[in-house]
Amino acid sequence: RVVAAAMSAQPTFKLHTGATIPAIGLGTWKSGIHGETANAVDAALAAGYLHIDCAAVYVNEHEIGPVFDRYFRGVDGAAPTLRREDIFVTSKLWNTMKRPELVRPALESTLANLHLDYLDLYLIHWPLVFRSPPESFDPRRDWPQGADYGNQNLFPMENGKPALAEVPLQDTWRVLENLVDEGLIKHIGVSNFSIAQIEELLSFA
C-alpha cells in the first residue's frame, strides 16, 4: 500500500505512551475557506502526508471534515483509501475556551467539524487565557466558519487590548485528562509555552 511505504519512509518522534507522531505534517494556518484548505489537505493525503495539523482558531476545520470522509469512509460508492489510524490529526484548544465547562464543547465542535470520533493530539494553543464568550455562546453551534479577527468570541478586546482572564492551567488540564480517559483524545499537550510554563504544567500533570 502507498500509505505503508509513506509510513516507513517518514521520520517520527516517539511519545511517552510509545505511540509515534510523524515529524512532517501539513499545517492549515491561514488556509482559506473557499476550497483552499480542502484542496491542500486532499493533495497532502494523496501525496502521502500522515500528519494534519489543525486548530479551532484557524476557522477552517469544517473544510477538512469532508476530505477525511472521502479518505476514511469513502463517498458516492467509492471505497475508503486510508484507515483513520494511519493519519495523525492534531488540533488545538483556543484561548477563550479554557474554563473547565467550555473545554468539552470546544473539543466536540472540533470533532464535529473534522468529522472524527477522536483526535490523536489536542494542544492548549497558547498559555494566554482570553475572556470567555457569553454563556449563550455554544462552540458546537456558534463557532465562526471563516477568519474574523474582530470576532469578540475569539479575540475579545477591552480598551484596545486583548481582554484577558484567569483560569488555572491545572483546571483546564484536568478536563483534558478526563477526555483522554474517555477516548476522545489520544494525547494532550501544549504549544507556544515557555520552559517555565511547561515546568509548571509538569508539576501536576
LUMFIZA-788742 format. One record per atom (N, C-alpha, C, CB): x, y, z; residue in one letter. Coordinates in steps of 0.2 Angstrom, whole numbers, plus 2048, in hexadecimal, padded with zeros to 3 digits. Glycine has a CB too. Layout:
N
XYZa/...
This chain:
205
8047FA800r/800800800r/804806800r/7FB800806r/80280B7FDv/8058127FCv/807814803v/8028177F8v/802814808v/80281780Ev/807813812v/7FC817812v/80880D811a/80D809815a/81480B813a/80C801814a/81580C80Da/81C80F80Aa/81D81680Da/81C80F803a/81881A80Da/819821810a/81A820817a/81382580Fa/81781C81Bm/81881B822m/820819824m/813816825m/822815820s/829812821s/82E81781Fs/82A80C81Ds/82C81C81Ba/831820818a/83282781Ca/830822811a/82D828820q/82C82F824q/82F82E82Bq/825831824q/83383382Dp/836834834p/830835839p/83B839834p/83183283Et/82C833844t/82F83484At/82882C844t/82B83784Ff/82D837856f/82983385Af/82D83F858f/82C83085Fk/82982C864k/82683086Ak/82D826867k/81F82F86Bl/81C832871l/81D82E877l/81583386Fl/81B83087Dh/81C82D883h/818827884h/81B831889h/813826880t/80E820880t/81181B87Bt/80782287Dt/81781C878g/819817873g/81781886Cg/818810875g/81181C86Ba/80F81E864a/814822861a/808821865a/81382385At/818827857t/81482D853t/81C823851t/817832852i/81483884Fi/818839849i/81383E853i/81583A843p/81983B83Dp/81C84283Ep/81583B836p/82384383Ca/82784983Da/82584E838a/82E84883Da/82284C832i/82085082Di/81985082Ci/82384E826i/81685682Cg/80E85782Bg/80C85D827g/80B857832g/80685D825l/803863822l/800867827l/7FE86181Cl/80286D827g/7FF87282Cg/7FA876828g/80487882Eg/7F487882Bt/7EE87B828t/7ED88282At/7E8877829t/7F288582Dw/7F188C82Fw/7F1890829w/7F788E834w/7ED895829k/7EC89A824k/7E989781Dk/7F289E822k/7E789181Ds/7E488E817s/7DD890817s/7E4886817s/7DB892811g/7D4895810g/7CF890810g/7D4899809g/7C9893810i/7C388F811i/7BF88E80Bi/7BE891817i/7C1890805h/7BE88F7FFh/7C188A7FBh/7BD8967FBh/7C28847FEg/7C587E7FAg/7CC87E7FBg/7C387F7F3g/7D08837FEe/7D78837FEe/7D987E803e/7D988A800e/7D687E809t/7D887980Et/7D787280Ct/7D587B815t/7D1871809a/7CF86A807a/7D3868802a/7C786A805a/7D586C7FDn/7DA86A7F8n/7E18687FAn/7DA86F7F2n/7E386C7FFa/7EA86B802a/7EA864806a/7EC871807a/7E586380Av/7E585D80Ev/7E4857809v/7DF85D813v/7E0857804d/7DF8527FFd/7E58517FCd/7DA8547FAd/7E98567F9a/7EF8557F6a/7F58527FBa/7F285B7F3a/7F5854801a/7F9851806a/7F884A807a/7F985580Ca/7F2848808l/7F1841809l/7F283D803l/7E984080Bl/7F183F7FDa/7F283C7F7a/7FA83B7F6a/7EF83F7F1a/7FD8407F9a/80583F7F8a/80883B7FDa/8088467F8a/804839802g/807835807g/80983880Eg/80E832805g/80683E80Fy/807841816y/80383D81By/804849816y/80683C821l/802838826l/80083C82Cl/807833828l/80284382Ch/800847831h/7FD84E82Fh/807849836h/7F784F831i/7F3855830i/7F2859836i/7EC85482Ci/7F585F836d/7F586483Cd/7EF86983Bd/7FC86783Dd/7EB869840c/7E586D83Fc/7E4872846c/7DE86983Ec/7E0876846a/7DE87A84Ca/7D787D84Ba/7E487F84Da/7D487E850a/7CD881850a/7CD88884Ea/7CA881857a/7D388C850v/7D389384Ev/7D5894847v/7D8896853v/7D788F843y/7D888F83Cy/7D2890838y/7DD88983Ay/7CC88E83Cv/7C688F839v/7C588C832v/7C3896839v/7C8886831n/7C888382Bn/7C787B82Cn/7CE884826n/7C6879832e/7C5872833e/7BF86F82Fe/7C587083Be/7BA87382Eh/7B487082Bh/7B586E824h/7AE87582Bh/7BB871821e/7BD86F81Ae/7C086981Ae/7C1875817e/7C386781Fi/7C8861820i/7C385A821i/7CD861825i/7BE85B824g/7BA855826g/7B8851820g/7B485782Ag/7B585581Bp/7B3851815p/7B984D811p/7AF855810p/7BF850811v/7C484D80Fv/7C6847812v/7CB85280Ev/7C6847819f/7C784181Df/7C283C81Cf/7C7843825f/7BB83E81Bd/7B6839819d/7B8835813d/7AF83D818d/7BA83980Er/7BC835807r/7C1830808r/7BE83B802r/7C683280Cy/7CC82D80Dy/7CB828812y/7D283180Fy/7C7829817f/7C682481Cf/7C082081Cf/7C6828823f/7BB823818r/7B581F818r/7B281E811r/7AF82381Cr/7B582280Cg/7B3821805g/7AC825804g/7B281A803g/7AB8287FFv/7A582B7FDv/7A28297F6v/7A68337FEv/79C82A7F5d/7998297EEd/79B8227ECd/79B82E7E9d/79B81D7F0g/79C8167EEg/7A48147EEg/7998157E8g/7A88197EEa/7AF8187EEa/7B28157F4a/7B381E7ECa/7B68117F4a/7B980D7FAa/7BE8127FEa/7BD8077F8a/7BF812804p/7C4816808p/7CB814805p/7C381580Fp/7CF819805t/7D6817803t/7DB818809t/7D881C7FEt/7D981A80Fl/7DD81A815l/7D981881Bl/7E0821816l/7DD81581Fr/7DA814826r/7DB81A82Ar/7DD80D829r/7D681B82Fr/7D7821833r/7DD820837r/7D0821838r/7DF81A83Ae/7E581A83Ee/7EB81B83Ae/7E5813841e/7EB81B834d/7F181D830d/7F3824830d/7F081A829d/7EE828832i/7F0830831i/7EF833838i/7EA83382Di/7F483783Af/7F583A840f/7F2841840f/7FC83A843f/7ED842844v/7E9849843v/7EA84C84Av/7E1847842v/7EC852849t/7ED85784Ft/7E885D84Et/7F585A84Ft/7E685F854s/7E2865854s/7E486985Bs/7DA864853s/7E186F85Ck/7E3873861k/7DD876865k/7E887885Fk/7DD87786Bl/7D887A86Fl/7DA88286Fl/7D8877876l/7D588686Dw/7D688D86Dw/7D6890874w/7D1890868w/7D8897874n/7D989A87An/7D389C87En/7DD8A0879n/7CD89D87At/7C789F87Dt/7C3899880t/7C38A2878t/7C689387Fm/7C288D881m/7C6889886m/7C288887Bm/7C988C88Bk/7CD889890k/7C9887897k/7D388C891k/7C488B898r/7C088989Er/7BE88289Dr/7BA88E89Er/7BE87E8A3p/7BD8778A3p/7B787589Fp/7BD8748AAp/7B18798A0e/7AB87789De/7AB878896e/7A587B8A0e/7B087C893l/7B087D88Cl/7B4878888l/7B288488Al/7B987588Bv/7BE871888v/7BA86B884v/7C286E88Dv/7B6867887r/7B2862883r/7AE86587Dr/7AE85E888r/7AA86A87Ep/7A786C878p/7AC86F872p/7A287287Ap/7B1872874a/7B687486Fa/7B986E86Ba/7BC878873a/7BA86886Fl/7BD86286Cl/7B785F867l/7BF85D871l/7B185F86Ae/7AC85C866e/7AB860860e/7A685C86Ae/7AC867860s/7AB86B85As/7B0869855s/7AC87285Cs/7B6868857t/7BC866853t/7BB85F850t/7C2866856t/7B985B854l/7B7854851l/7B285484Cl/7B684F857l/7AC85884Da/7A7858849a/7A985B842a/7A185C84Ca/7AD860842n/7AF86483Cn/7B485F838n/7B386A83En/7B885B83Cl/7BD857838l/7BA850837l/7C385683Dl/7B484F839h/7B0849837h/7B484383Ah/7AF847830h/7B7844840l/7BB83E844l/7B883D84Al/7C2841845l/7B983784Dd/7B7834853d/7BC836859d/7B682D853d/7C3837857y/7C883885By/7CD83C858y/7CB83285Fy/7D284085Cl/7D884385Al/7DE83F85Cl/7D884A85Cl/7E383F858d/7E983C85Bd/7ED84085Fd/7EE83A855d/7EC84785Fl/7EF84C863l/7EB852863l/7F784D860l/7EA85486Ay/7E685A86By/7EB85F86Fy/7DF85986Ey/7ED86586Dl/7F1869870l/7EE86F873l/7F786B86Bl/7F0872878i/7EE87887Bi/7F287D876i/7F0879882i/7EF881872h/7F288586Dh/7F788A86Fh/7ED888869h/7F588E875w/7F9893877w/7F989387Fw/7F889A874w/7FE895883p/7FD89688Ap/7F889B88Cp/80489788Dp/7F78A0888l/7F28A6889l/7EB8A388Al/7F28AB884l/7E78A688Fv/7E08A588Fv/7DC8AB88Dv/7DF8A3897v/7D88AB888f/7D48B0887f/7CD8B088Af/7D38B187Ff/7CA8B688Br/7C38B688Er/7BF8B188Ar/7C08BD88Er/7BB8AD88Ds/7B68A888As/7B08AC887s/7B48A388Fs/7AD8A9882p/7A78AC87Fp/7A18AC884p/7A58A8879p/79C8AF882p/7968AF886p/7938A8887p/7908B3883p/7908A788Ce/78D8A088Ee/78989D888e/7898A0894e/7868A1884s/78289F87Fs/78689C879s/77D8A587Cs/78C89E879f/79189B873f/792894874f/79789F873f/79089086Fd/79288986Fd/796887869d/78B88486Fd/79D88586Ap/7A1884865p/79F87F860p/7A8883867p/79B87A862r/79887585Er/793878859r/795870862r/79187E85Ar/78C881856r/78E888853r/78588285Ar/79288B857d/793892855d/79B894853d/79289685Bd/79F88E853w/7A6890851w/7A689384Aw/7AA88A851w/7A9898848p/7A989B842p/7AC89783Cp/7AD8A2842p/7AA897836q/7AC893831q/7B089882Cq/7A789082Dq/7B689A82Eg/7BA89F82Ag/7BD8A482Eg/7B58A2825g/7C38A682Ca/7C78AB830a/7C38B1832a/7CE8AD82Da/7C38B3838d/7C08B983Ad/7C38BC840d/7B88B983Bd/7C98C083Fy/7CD8C2845y/7CA8C7849y/7D48C4843y/7C48C9847g/7C08CE84Bg/7BB8CB84Fg/7BD8D3847g/7BA8C484Fn/7B58C0852n/7B78C085An/7B58B984Fn/7B28C385Eq/7B48C3865q/7B38BD868q/7AF8C8868q/7B18B7865n/7B18B1868n/7B78AD867n/7AB8AD865n/7BB8B0863l/7C28AD862l/7C78B1864l/7C38AB85Al/7C68B8863f/7CC8BD864f/7C88C3868f/7CF8C085Ef/7C68C186Fp/7C38C7873p/7C88CC874p/7C08C4879p/7C68D2873m/7CA8D8874m/7C68DD87Am/7CB8DC86Em/7CB8E087De/7C98E5882e/7CD8EB883e/7C88E2889e/7CB8F1881n/7CF8F7881n/7D58F687Cn/7D28F8888n/7D48F3876g/7D98F2871g/7DE8EC872g/7DC8F8870g/7DD8E8878k/7E18E3879k/7DE8DD87Ak/7E68E5880k/7E18D7879p/7DE8D087Ap/7DB8D0881p/7E28CB879p/7D58CE882a/7D18CD888a/7D38C788Ba/7CA8CE888a/7D88C7890l/7DA8C1893l/7D68BF899l/7E28C2896l/7D78B889Ba/7D38B68A1a/7D88B18A5a/7CD8B289Fa/7D68AF8AAe/7DA8AA8AEe/7D68A38AFe/7DB8AD8B5e/7D989E8ACv/7D78978ADv/7DD8938AFv/7D38958A7v/7DD8908B5p/7E388C8B6p/7E48878B1p/7E28898BDp/7EB8868AFl/7EC8818AAl/7EA87A8ACl/7F48818A8l/7EB8798B3q/7EA8728B5q/7E28708B4q/7EB8728BCq/7DE8758B5d/7D78748B4d/7D58728ACd/7D387A8B5d/7D88758A8t/7D78748A1t/7DA86D89Ft/7DB87989Ct/7E086C8A2w/7E48658A1w/7E085F8A3w/7EB8668A4w/7DD8608A9r/7D985A8ACr/7D48588A7r/7D785C8B3r/7D085D8A4v/7CB85B8A0v/7CE85789Av/7C786189Dv/7D385A897l/7D7856891l/7D984F893l/7DD85A88Fl/7DB84E899e/7DD84789Be/7D784389Be/7E08488A2e/7D184689En/7CB84289En/7C9840897n/7C58468A1n/7CA845892l/7C884388Bl/7CC83E888l/7C884A887l/7D283E88Av/7D7838888v/7D483288Bv/7DE83988Bv/7D2831891d/7CF82B894d/7C9829891d/7CE82D89Cd/7C582E88Ee/7BF82C88Ae/7C082A883e/7BA83288Ae/7C682B881g/7C882887Ag/7C782E875g/7C4822878g/7C5834876l/7C4839871l/7CB83C86Fl/7C083E874l/7D083B873i/7D783E871i/7DC838873i/7D8844875i/7E183786Fk/7E6832870k/7EB835874k/7E982F86Ak/7ED83C873h/7F383F876h/7F1846877h/7F983E872h/7F484987Ci/7F385087Ei/7F985487Fi/7EE852884i/7FA85A87Dg/80085E87Eg/7FF86587Eg/80585C879g/80486987Dv/80487087Cv/808873876v/806874883v/807879874s/80B87C86Fs/80C883871s/80887B868s/81188686Fn/81388D870n/81488E878n/80E89286En/81688987Cf/81788A883f/81F88B884f/814884887f/82088F889s/82789088Bs/82A88A88Fs/82989688Es/830889890i/833884894i/83088489Bi/83A884894i/83088A89Ea/82D88B8A4a/8258898A5a/82D8928A7a/82288A8A0q/81B88989Fq/81A88189Fq/81788C89Aq/81E87E89Bi/81E87789Ai/8208738A1i/823874895i/8258768A4e/8278738ABe/8218748B0e/82D8778AEe/81D8798B0e/81787A8B4e/8128758B2e/8148818B3e/8118738ACl/80C86E8AAl/80F8678ACl/80C86E8A2l/8158668ACl/81885F8AEl/81785E8B5l/81F85F8ACl/8168648B9s/8168638C0s/80F8608C3s/81786A8C4s/80A8608BEf/80485C8C0f/8018588BAf/7FF8628C1f/8048588B5a/8028538AFa/80384C8B0a/8058568A8a/
